[in-house]
């Protein structure tokens, strides 16, 4: 809801921005993450333009996002498999109980 949005002043890579957002803490934490990453990239590849630092940082963020997304997908598949196995065992137990009562 745009009515709940607040102006939030953040600093990323020595530049100040005023953004609108609902979750101040999340936006500040995200800005801190981007700022820290951009400074790390700048230290890792010195003498690059701010634009290059921003692009490399964005690629690092995207890579981390997709790695985490894939990890979550694998974990979700493992849970589904585990639940399927447990359901099969419960069914066997119920069938055993039904056949012996």
N, C-alpha and C positions, 0 to 999 in steps of 0.2 A: 504494500500500500504506500503510495507516494506521499500520503499525508503524514506517515510516521517517519519518513526519511529525515535524517539530520545532516547538517553540514559538518563534514569531518575534515580537518586539516591534517595532512600527512606530508612526510618528506621522504622522497625516494631519490637516491643518487644525487644529493645536493640540490634537488629541485622541490619546491613546495607546491602542493596541489590541494585544492578544496574540492572534495567529492561529496556526493550525497549517498547515504546508506542507512539501512535499518539496524545493522549490527555493528556498532562502533568498535567493539573489541575485536571482532573478526577482521574488519577492514584494517584496523591498526596492526594486527598480527600479520596479516597478508602483506601490508606495505613494508613492515620490518623485514619479513622474509625476502621480498624482492630487493630491498635496499642492501641487505647483507649479501645476497647472491650476486648482485651487480658489482659490489666492491670486491668480492672474491674473484669474480671473472676478470675484473680490471687488474687485480694483482697477478692473476695467472697468465694473462695475455696483455702485458703493458703496451703502451703506445698505440692503442686502438681507439677509434672514435667512440663517442658515447653511443652512437647508433649501433656499431658492431657489438659493443658490450651489451646493449639492450637485446639484440637479436640472439646472441649466444645465451644470455640469461633466459630469454623466452623459450629457447629450445631445451635448455636444461629443465625448466619448469614443466614443459610439455612431456619430456622424456620421463620425469619423475611421476607425472600424472598417469601416463599410460602404463608404466611399470606397476604403480599402485593399483590401477584399475584391473590389470591382468592378474595381479596377486589376489585381489578381492574376488575375481571371477573363479580362480582356481579354488580358493577357500570355500566359496559358495558351492561349487561342484562337489568338493569333498564332504561338506555338510549334507548335501542332498543324497550322496551315496551312503553316508553313514546312517541317515534317517531311513533310507530305503531298506538297508540291511536290518536295522532295528525293527522296522515294521514287519519284515518277513519273519523275524524271530518271534515277535509277538503273535503273529498269525499262526505259526507252528505250535506255539505254546497253547493258544486258544483251541486249536484243532485237537491237540493231545488231551487237553482237559475235557473237551466235548466228547471225545471218543471213549474216555474212561469214567464218565459219570452216568 
